[in-house]
Amino acid sequence: MTHFPMTHDLGRIDVVTLDDIAALSQDVALDIEQVQAAWPAFENSFDSLQGRKMMGLVYGGSDRYRMASARLDRDADNPLGLDETVIPGGDYLRLRLRGEAPGVYARIGDAFDVLFDLADHDEDRPHIEHYRRDGEVDCLVPVRSPR
């Protein structure tokens, strides 16, 4: 049995519990080049990134990547006409990547591989990339219970 928190070469792994998060979102094809091209336009559509929680969501079996920003008070009227979504809460295994951008982003796939190997993955919820700040990304895999 694995006990958390634990350390891995990529970073510390914890079990965290998230609340449901109301968000504004936009979907693009689940293709690395399309995702990388779409992020700047999505971010630039907001008045400011100050106070925003920017996340990427992937639902198992889907061919879509959902860029999302947690809804802020100033988004009350959704003036950008973005999609409305709820990022589901619950228990997640989290691996926090830290490093210089853009190199840290190249490790995201490896981080998810590690997490999926450790988790009793809940396929009804998305796995999440939470872009905390430049050079810091939380990779989150929804779990029924850690293995």
N, C-alpha and C positions, 0 to 999 in steps of 0.2 A: 504494500500500500504506500502511495506517495503522500507525503505530508507537506503542507504549504504553510508559510512561504518556503520557497526553495530557490536556490540560485542555479543559473544555467550560464553557459558561456555568453549567451546573448543578453542576459540580464536577469533580474529578479522576477519570479513568478508568484503571484498571489491569487487568492480567490477574493473577488470583490462583488458587492451587491449594488446594482444600479436601480434607481427608480425609473419609471416610464418617463421619457423625455419628449415633449411636443417639439416638433422641428419643421423647418422649411426645407424642401429637398428638390433635387432634379436628378433624373435617371439618365444614364448613358450606357452604351454597350460595354459589356465586361471584356474590354480589350485594353491592355496596358497603354498603348499609344493614345487611344481615344480618352481614356481616363486622365492621363497626364495633360492632354490638350484641353480638357474641359474644366479642370480645377481653377486655373487663373480666371477664366470668364465667370465662373460661379462665385468665386471670392470677390471679384471686382464688381459684382452686381449689388453688393451690400454697401450701405453708407460708410461703414467702418467695420473692421474686424475686431475692434476693441470689445472685449467681454464675450466674444463668440466662442462656442464650442463647435469646431469643425470636425465632421466625421464622415467616413466612408463605410457603407454597409453592403454586405453581400449575403444574399439569401441562398442557401444550398439549393442546387439544381437550377438556379436562375442564370440567365445570360445578361443580367442587368447589374450595374454598379450604381448605387444611390449615394450621391453627394448630399450631405445634410448639415444644417446649422441649427443648433438648439434655438428655439424661438425665444426672443427677447421681448420685453415690454414694448420697445419701439417698433416691433414687427406686427403690432396688433391688427393693422388693416391689410397686411401682406401686400404692400404696394408693388412688389416685384412680380406678383402673379405666380409664385413658385408653388409646387405641390405641397400639400400638408401631409405630414407623416408622424407616426409615433415610434420612437426608438424604444423597443420593449425592454423593460427592466428585468431584474432577476439576477441569478448568480452567473458570473463570468470568470473564467480563468484569464488573468491579465499578465502579459509580459511587456514591460516598459523598456523600449529601445531608446538609447541615448547615444548621440554622436553628431558629427558634423553633417549638415545637409550639403549635398543631396545623398551622400553615401549611406546615411542611416536608413533612407527609404529603400535601398537595395536589399536590406535585411528583413523587410516585412514578410516576404514569402516564407523565409526560413523560420521566422518567429511563429507564424501560423502553423507550420508543419510540426514544430515542437509542441505547441498547445494542443493541436488535434490528437497527437500521440498520447497526451496525458489525460484527456478529458473524456467524460461520458457526454458527448456533444448533443445538445438540444437542437435538432434540425429545424424546429419551428421558429427559431429566432435567428437573426443574422449574426455573422461575425463582423466585428467593428474595428476600424482603424480610427483612433481618436488622436487627431493632430493637436497636441497640447501646446507646443511652441516650436520655434525653429530648432530642429535637432532632437526633438523628443516626441515619440509616438507610442501610444498605448495600443497594443494588439489584444483584442478581447474575443474570446470564444465562449458562447453560451453553453452552460453545463447544467445537466440534471444533478450530477454530483461528481466531484473530482474522483479520479481513479487512484 
